[in-house]
Amino acid sequence: ARFDRCFDDDSKGVDGAADLLQVLGKATTLEELVFHRCNQIPAAAWQRLHGADWRNLKIARFDRCFDDDSKGVDGAADLLQVLGKATTLEELVFHRCNQIPAAAWQRLHGADWRNLKIARFDRCF
């Protein structure tokens, strides 16, 4: 599932992000999830991922979703918690996500990513 600039500054449908994320959270066969420049997704929408089960997720990319213009920084913790349980993850990319607070990154404590091959956190810290 790829969402390139679907929820950026020009988006007219950002209110639909919560419903989309809720449905994606139930997609247990999902293997790829890419959100590129989706910084207008509100925190409440990301929080809909609470309890998601991405047991087959291999690729997760979140480029500029949590940057200086982000509306959803407070929801990053919920996303990171779900990603921390994605044991089949092979690639994880957060690019220009410099607004994610330290407390949110702590949700990754205990993550078991034994299949992880690519991890990029350019301009996150």
MARNU-484379 format. One line per field, with one value per atom (N, C-alpha, C): atom name; x, y, z. Coordinates in pm, whole numbers, plus 50000, padded with zeros to 5 digits. Last residue first. Layout:
BEGIN
atom = [CA; ...]
east = [X; ...]
north = [Y; ...]
up = [Z; ...]
This chain:
BEGIN
atom = [N; CA; C; N; CA; C; N; CA; C; N; CA; C; N; CA; C; N; CA; C; N; CA; C; N; CA; C; N; CA; C; N; CA; C; N; CA; C; N; CA; C; N; CA; C; N; CA; C; N; CA; C; N; CA; C; N; CA; C; N; CA; C; N; CA; C; N; CA; C; N; CA; C; N; CA; C; N; CA; C; N; CA; C; N; CA; C; N; CA; C; N; CA; C; N; CA; C; N; CA; C; N; CA; C; N; CA; C; N; CA; C; N; CA; C; N; CA; C; N; CA; C; N; CA; C; N; CA; C; N; CA; C; N; CA; C; N; CA; C; N; CA; C; N; CA; C; N; CA; C; N; CA; C; N; CA; C; N; CA; C; N; CA; C; N; CA; C; N; CA; C; N; CA; C; N; CA; C; N; CA; C; N; CA; C; N; CA; C; N; CA; C; N; CA; C; N; CA; C; N; CA; C; N; CA; C; N; CA; C; N; CA; C; N; CA; C; N; CA; C; N; CA; C; N; CA; C; N; CA; C; N; CA; C; N; CA; C; N; CA; C; N; CA; C; N; CA; C; N; CA; C; N; CA; C; N; CA; C; N; CA; C; N; CA; C; N; CA; C; N; CA; C; N; CA; C; N; CA; C; N; CA; C; N; CA; C; N; CA; C; N; CA; C; N; CA; C; N; CA; C; N; CA; C; N; CA; C; N; CA; C; N; CA; C; N; CA; C; N; CA; C; N; CA; C; N; CA; C; N; CA; C; N; CA; C; N; CA; C; N; CA; C; N; CA; C; N; CA; C; N; CA; C; N; CA; C; N; CA; C; N; CA; C; N; CA; C; N; CA; C; N; CA; C; N; CA; C; N; CA; C; N; CA; C; N; CA; C; N; CA; C; N; CA; C; N; CA; C; N; CA; C; N; CA; C; N; CA; C; N; CA; C; N; CA; C; N; CA; C; N; CA; C; N; CA; C; N; CA; C; N; CA; C; N; CA; C]
east = [51709; 51757; 51848; 51640; 51538; 51582; 51796; 51744; 51629; 51730; 51795; 51721; 51722; 51660; 51727; 51683; 51729; 51649; 51766; 51709; 51769; 51745; 51763; 51692; 51695; 51813; 51847; 51548; 51571; 51704; 51489; 51494; 51527; 51468; 51580; 51592; 51347; 51356; 51471; 51175; 51251; 51249; 51166; 51136; 51229; 51228; 51189; 51153; 51121; 51194; 51140; 50967; 51034; 51114; 50887; 50788; 50849; 51079; 51091; 50990; 50987; 51090; 51104; 50821; 50762; 50862; 51001; 50907; 50843; 51124; 51199; 51106; 50902; 50962; 51030; 50954; 50911; 50979; 51054; 50966; 50913; 51197; 51271; 51184; 51192; 51089; 51146; 51342; 51300; 51184; 51234; 51318; 51259; 51246; 51187; 51280; 51215; 51269; 51182; 51295; 51226; 51293; 51270; 51312; 51227; 51173; 51303; 51359; 50967; 51015; 51156; 50850; 50897; 50957; 50754; 50874; 50928; 50625; 50630; 50757; 50628; 50577; 50580; 50708; 50794; 50752; 50490; 50608; 50703; 50327; 50285; 50404; 50481; 50446; 50406; 50487; 50610; 50582; 50216; 50276; 50400; 50201; 50115; 50168; 50389; 50409; 50324; 50278; 50394; 50417; 50085; 50042; 50157; 50200; 50157; 50107; 50234; 50349; 50308; 50060; 50035; 50145; 50114; 49996; 49977; 50433; 50344; 50230; 50635; 50498; 50392; 50871; 50839; 50696; 50754; 50852; 50806; 50646; 50658; 50768; 50661; 50530; 50530; 50892; 50837; 50695; 50829; 50912; 50836; 50815; 50742; 50831; 50782; 50850; 50759; 50833; 50759; 50841; 50811; 50862; 50772; 50683; 50825; 50888; 50430; 50487; 50638; 50292; 50358; 50427; 50171; 50261; 50337; 50046; 50112; 50215; 49789; 49869; 49925; 49697; 49714; 49809; 49672; 49629; 49642; 49632; 49647; 49590; 49574; 49656; 49673; 49456; 49366; 49442; 49656; 49618; 49520; 49658; 49764; 49727; 49433; 49428; 49534; 49520; 49406; 49394; 49717; 49755; 49642; 49646; 49640; 49675; 49844; 49763; 49763; 50019; 49897; 49802; 50238; 50254; 50128; 50321; 50184; 50182; 50545; 50500; 50354; 50443; 50544; 50484; 50408; 50346; 50456; 50380; 50460; 50371; 50405; 50329; 50419; 50376; 50444; 50351; 50217; 50362; 50439; 49928; 50000; 50151; 49775; 49857; 49937; 49624; 49729; 49818; 49482; 49533; 49652; 49401; 49344; 49395; 49517; 49557; 49506; 49375; 49510; 49558; 49147; 49135; 49272; 49263; 49192; 49179; 49363; 49456; 49388; 49117; 49215; 49309; 49004; 48936; 49032; 49199; 49167; 49099; 49194; 49312; 49282; 48988; 48971; 49087; 49077; 48984; 48960; 49220; 49294; 49203; 49147; 49083; 49150; 49291; 49154; 49084; 49631; 49528; 49392; 49851; 49750; 49630; 50020; 49964; 49851; 49921; 50019; 49947; 49827; 49786; 49891; 49943; 49796; 49744; 50211; 50153; 50000; 50162; 50257; 50184; 50104; 50031; 50131; 50071; 50152; 50062; 50086; 50000; 50090]
north = [51298; 51337; 51459; 51258; 51234; 51290; 51252; 51379; 51361; 50919; 51041; 51165; 50647; 50750; 50884; 50323; 50459; 50559; 49999; 50092; 50229; 49683; 49824; 49908; 49440; 49453; 49598; 49250; 49385; 49393; 49016; 49013; 49149; 49071; 48985; 48975; 49266; 49281; 49197; 49315; 49199; 49199; 49568; 49525; 49410; 49672; 49531; 49482; 49992; 49909; 49765; 50156; 50050; 49956; 50356; 50251; 50134; 50549; 50448; 50334; 50727; 50629; 50518; 50876; 50793; 50687; 51012; 50917; 50826; 51185; 51072; 50968; 51276; 51294; 51167; 51365; 51253; 51268; 51552; 51599; 51487; 51455; 51512; 51564; 51293; 51282; 51334; 51250; 51385; 51382; 50924; 51028; 51165; 50610; 50734; 50844; 50283; 50414; 50524; 49952; 50056; 50189; 49624; 49761; 49860; 49397; 49390; 49528; 49256; 49378; 49360; 49060; 49024; 49142; 49169; 49085; 49043; 49429; 49374; 49293; 49564; 49427; 49358; 49818; 49740; 49595; 49915; 49872; 49789; 49981; 49877; 49825; 50188; 50070; 49953; 50375; 50306; 50182; 50458; 50395; 50315; 50574; 50460; 50385; 50780; 50674; 50551; 50959; 50879; 50761; 51131; 50996; 50905; 51375; 51304; 51163; 51461; 51417; 51337; 51549; 51425; 51374; 51756; 51774; 51653; 51884; 51772; 51811; 52049; 52090; 51986; 51918; 52046; 52092; 51573; 51680; 51808; 51311; 51374; 51480; 51236; 51230; 51303; 51211; 51345; 51341; 50885; 50999; 51129; 50594; 50712; 50834; 50260; 50386; 50503; 49924; 50036; 50163; 49593; 49726; 49833; 49376; 49367; 49503; 49242; 49364; 49349; 49040; 49010; 49130; 49143; 49027; 48992; 49382; 49374; 49262; 49471; 49349; 49335; 49738; 49682; 49561; 49871; 49731; 49667; 50179; 50109; 49968; 50323; 50203; 50123; 50553; 50445; 50315; 50737; 50662; 50549; 50864; 50767; 50680; 51030; 50929; 50822; 51198; 51109; 51000; 51349; 51251; 51151; 51384; 51426; 51312; 51424; 51324; 51363; 51584; 51647; 51547; 51455; 51523; 51592; 51270; 51269; 51336; 51201; 51339; 51348; 50879; 50975; 51115; 50573; 50704; 50805; 50241; 50360; 50483; 49912; 50031; 50153; 49572; 49699; 49815; 49362; 49343; 49472; 49258; 49370; 49347; 49078; 49025; 49135; 49219; 49131; 49072; 49494; 49422; 49335; 49662; 49527; 49440; 49902; 49836; 49693; 49983; 49929; 49855; 50083; 49966; 49902; 50301; 50198; 50070; 50452; 50389; 50280; 50533; 50455; 50381; 50686; 50565; 50473; 50890; 50808; 50678; 51011; 50938; 50846; 51176; 51033; 50949; 51431; 51378; 51229; 51489; 51448; 51392; 51560; 51447; 51399; 51749; 51788; 51678; 51840; 51738; 51796; 51999; 52023; 51929; 51903; 52037; 52066; 51553; 51661; 51795; 51286; 51366; 51474; 51181; 51176; 51266; 51151; 51286; 51286; 50825; 50932; 51065; 50548; 50673; 50787; 50206; 50327; 50451; 49883; 50000; 50122]
up = [51388; 51522; 51512; 51126; 51229; 51365; 50896; 50946; 51046; 50827; 50781; 50834; 50905; 50987; 50955; 50789; 50758; 50841; 50752; 50849; 50821; 50617; 50586; 50691; 50738; 50652; 50625; 50987; 50937; 50862; 51111; 50965; 50904; 51381; 51338; 51187; 51560; 51415; 51360; 51814; 51768; 51615; 52064; 51926; 51887; 52311; 52305; 52165; 52237; 52333; 52329; 52093; 52019; 52111; 52253; 52228; 52149; 52242; 52348; 52331; 52055; 52013; 52117; 52224; 52119; 52072; 52385; 52448; 52344; 52202; 52259; 52319; 51928; 52061; 52112; 51600; 51685; 51821; 51430; 51537; 51626; 51214; 51326; 51441; 50982; 51086; 51218; 50748; 50789; 50888; 50716; 50658; 50694; 50813; 50860; 50809; 50715; 50678; 50738; 50719; 50794; 50765; 50606; 50573; 50650; 50723; 50656; 50624; 50970; 50906; 50851; 51113; 50979; 50904; 51350; 51355; 51218; 51462; 51326; 51310; 51694; 51700; 51564; 51628; 51717; 51728; 51491; 51415; 51500; 51708; 51614; 51536; 51820; 51900; 51810; 51615; 51654; 51738; 51614; 51497; 51536; 51868; 51834; 51713; 51847; 51946; 51913; 51665; 51626; 51721; 51745; 51708; 51670; 51779; 51900; 51871; 51513; 51592; 51715; 51310; 51383; 51470; 51151; 51236; 51329; 51056; 51086; 51180; 50980; 50948; 50984; 51046; 51111; 51088; 51025; 51008; 51077; 50990; 51122; 51119; 50732; 50797; 50930; 50579; 50607; 50663; 50507; 50469; 50493; 50608; 50651; 50628; 50525; 50497; 50534; 50555; 50614; 50593; 50457; 50420; 50480; 50576; 50543; 50516; 50773; 50717; 50697; 50893; 50766; 50703; 51122; 51136; 51009; 51229; 51099; 51101; 51394; 51387; 51246; 51618; 51483; 51488; 51857; 51852; 51715; 51708; 51837; 51828; 51490; 51469; 51598; 51565; 51524; 51497; 51592; 51711; 51680; 51349; 51377; 51496; 51401; 51295; 51317; 51602; 51629; 51523; 51468; 51569; 51597; 51112; 51253; 51349; 50836; 50907; 51055; 50708; 50756; 50824; 50602; 50730; 50783; 50405; 50458; 50595; 50249; 50264; 50309; 50207; 50166; 50170; 50336; 50346; 50317; 50267; 50238; 50248; 50337; 50372; 50356; 50257; 50232; 50267; 50343; 50337; 50318; 50510; 50451; 50457; 50642; 50533; 50463; 50825; 50877; 50767; 50850; 50733; 50773; 51044; 51047; 50934; 50983; 51106; 51118; 50761; 50742; 50866; 50893; 50805; 50785; 51027; 51103; 51020; 50815; 50909; 50993; 50697; 50623; 50718; 50901; 50855; 50780; 50915; 51033; 50992; 50661; 50706; 50824; 50593; 50567; 50616; 50628; 50729; 50711; 50400; 50518; 50628; 50140; 50206; 50332; 50018; 50052; 50134; 50034; 50044; 50085; 50032; 49929; 49938; 50230; 50244; 50145; 50221; 50236; 50247; 50180; 50294; 50323; 49958; 49968; 50080; 49902; 49905; 49908; 49844; 49817; 49805; 49968; 49978; 49966; 49902; 49889; 49890; 50000; 50000; 50000]
